[in-house]
Amino acid sequence: MAAHVSGGSDWLRGREILVIELICHLIGDYNLQNDYMANNKKKSSIACSLHVFMYSLPFVLFCTHDPLAIAFIAGSHFIIDRFGLAVYWTKFYGVGQTAPDYLKVWLTIIVDNSWHLTCNYTALHFLEGLV
């Protein structure tokens, strides 16, 4: 059950679906994540699981009920956030290492978001309907 958008061309519907996916990501990762989750998700699997559950809700409500797609969205989000993979990547790959501290933080956030969005797109456009 990909996000349903009626009317308009296929091109426009495709863009609207991408916007819905982006909005679900932003709501789940920012609006539904409280300080407890944000401060503890890298230290506690329980805190991270709670965050992942809240993160996944907008996708279930507005994008898909497909179990494989939801599992991939939730599982990839857990792995990326619980183990702080964006931090490791920026250090390993040298992203922003000579930048001021405030910019290092933003570059890490951008890497983190780009990975989440890529995983979500994969789940909703390639995995949905396989089960």
Buried (B, 14 or more C-beta within 10 A) or exposed (E): EBBEBEEEEEEEBEEBBBEBBBBBBBBBBEEBBEEEBBEBBEEBEEBBBBBBBBBBEBBBEBBBEBEBBBBBBBBBBBBBBBEEBBBEBBEEEEBBEEEEEEEBBEBBEBBBBEBBBEBBBBBBBEBBEEE
